[in-house]
């Protein structure tokens, strides 16, 4: 994604969610729910999937997340050999 497009998305998100903790929480819940739907879809497709406990995986340090950035779900998908 181009730096200009990134800046546009960041600006739009800040306009929608800055100083609105309830909206921030609601969007986090929606996003996490969509992630779990991905796990369900992978199961239906017969793919192996592995949700990962993020604090144990070092995701925060690996992606250099800031203290107020909280990873919700990391999913590894591998085609199953059934």
BALO-767345 format. One record per residue (C-alpha): residue number from 1; x, y, z; residue in three letters. Coordinates in nm, 4 decimals. Example, Ala and Ser with C-alpha at 12.3 -4.5 7.8 and 13.67 -1.06 7.14 Angstrom:
R, 1, 1.2300, -0.4500, 0.7800, ALA
R, 2, 1.3670, -0.1060, 0.7140, SER
REM end
This chain:
R, 1, 0.0000, 0.0000, 0.0000, UNK
R, 2, 0.1372, 0.3417, -0.0874, UNK
R, 3, 0.2365, 0.5826, 0.1925, UNK
R, 4, -0.0321, 0.8244, 0.0714, UNK
R, 5, -0.3010, 0.5597, 0.0972, UNK
R, 6, -0.1797, 0.4572, 0.4430, UNK
R, 7, -0.1955, 0.8199, 0.5567, UNK
R, 8, -0.5503, 0.8451, 0.4205, UNK
R, 9, -0.6643, 0.5328, 0.6069, UNK
R, 10, -0.4980, 0.6453, 0.9286, UNK
R, 11, -0.6594, 0.9875, 0.8993, UNK
R, 12, -1.0013, 0.8354, 0.8390, UNK
R, 13, -0.9645, 0.5998, 1.1362, UNK
R, 14, -0.8546, 0.8821, 1.3642, UNK
R, 15, -1.1536, 1.0880, 1.2551, UNK
R, 16, -1.3881, 0.8002, 1.3332, UNK
R, 17, -1.2403, 0.6723, 1.6587, UNK
R, 18, -1.0236, 0.9343, 1.8346, UNK
R, 19, -1.1700, 1.0333, 2.1719, UNK
R, 20, -1.4481, 0.7740, 2.1309, UNK
R, 21, -1.3537, 0.4810, 2.3574, UNK
R, 22, -1.6905, 0.3084, 2.3194, UNK
R, 23, -1.6605, 0.3063, 1.9396, UNK
R, 24, -1.3003, 0.1835, 1.9691, UNK
R, 25, -1.4124, -0.1056, 2.1884, UNK
R, 26, -1.7048, -0.1932, 1.9606, UNK
R, 27, -1.4820, -0.1979, 1.6527, UNK
R, 28, -1.2273, -0.4190, 1.8310, UNK
R, 29, -1.5051, -0.6652, 1.9164, UNK
R, 30, -1.6336, -0.6646, 1.5569, UNK
R, 31, -1.2829, -0.7241, 1.4235, UNK
R, 32, -1.2180, -1.0099, 1.6660, UNK
R, 33, -1.5515, -1.1682, 1.5753, UNK
R, 34, -1.4575, -1.1601, 1.2073, UNK
R, 35, -1.1279, -1.3287, 1.2927, UNK
R, 36, -1.3086, -1.6146, 1.4660, UNK
R, 37, -1.5345, -1.6438, 1.1603, UNK
R, 38, -1.2144, -1.6985, 0.9599, UNK
R, 39, -1.1274, -1.9899, 1.1894, UNK
R, 40, -1.4714, -2.1412, 1.1378, UNK
R, 41, -1.4473, -2.1020, 0.7593, UNK
R, 42, -1.1034, -2.2669, 0.7612, UNK
R, 43, -1.2470, -2.5604, 0.9554, UNK
R, 44, -1.5325, -2.5980, 0.7055, UNK
R, 45, -1.2799, -2.5945, 0.4179, UNK
R, 46, -1.0825, -2.8705, 0.5865, UNK
R, 47, -0.7800, -2.6530, 0.6541, UNK
R, 48, -0.5734, -2.6939, 0.9657, UNK
R, 49, -0.5786, -2.3780, 1.1730, UNK
R, 50, -0.4063, -2.2723, 1.4858, UNK
R, 51, -0.5110, -1.9695, 1.6877, UNK
R, 52, -0.2160, -1.8375, 1.8790, UNK
R, 53, -0.1979, -1.6825, 2.2237, UNK
R, 54, -0.0315, -1.3606, 2.1163, UNK
R, 55, 0.1485, -1.2640, 2.4348, UNK
R, 56, 0.3323, -1.5971, 2.4249, UNK
R, 57, 0.4272, -1.5682, 2.0584, UNK
R, 58, 0.6183, -1.2419, 2.0804, UNK
R, 59, 0.3869, -1.0692, 1.8316, UNK
R, 60, 0.4059, -0.7399, 2.0201, UNK
R, 61, 0.7848, -0.7267, 1.9962, UNK
R, 62, 0.8066, -0.8836, 1.6483, UNK
R, 63, 0.5794, -0.6168, 1.4994, UNK
R, 64, 0.7156, -0.3367, 1.7228, UNK
R, 65, 0.3699, -0.2564, 1.8553, UNK
R, 66, 0.3266, 0.0479, 2.0753, UNK
R, 67, 0.1990, 0.0087, 2.4337, UNK
R, 68, -0.1542, 0.1105, 2.3277, UNK
R, 69, -0.1622, -0.1352, 2.0330, UNK
R, 70, -0.3037, -0.4709, 2.1372, UNK
R, 71, -0.2994, -0.7705, 1.9034, UNK
R, 72, -0.6254, -0.9625, 1.9103, UNK
R, 73, -0.5725, -1.2784, 1.7065, UNK
R, 74, -0.3076, -1.4347, 1.4862, UNK
R, 75, -0.4140, -1.7290, 1.2727, UNK
R, 76, -0.1894, -1.9662, 1.0848, UNK
R, 77, -0.3619, -2.1574, 0.8048, UNK
R, 78, -0.2220, -2.4691, 0.6429, UNK
R, 79, -0.4006, -2.6829, 0.3860, UNK
R, 80, -0.4896, -3.0111, 0.5517, UNK
R, 81, -0.3778, -3.3432, 0.4088, UNK
R, 82, -0.6888, -3.5421, 0.4941, UNK
REM end
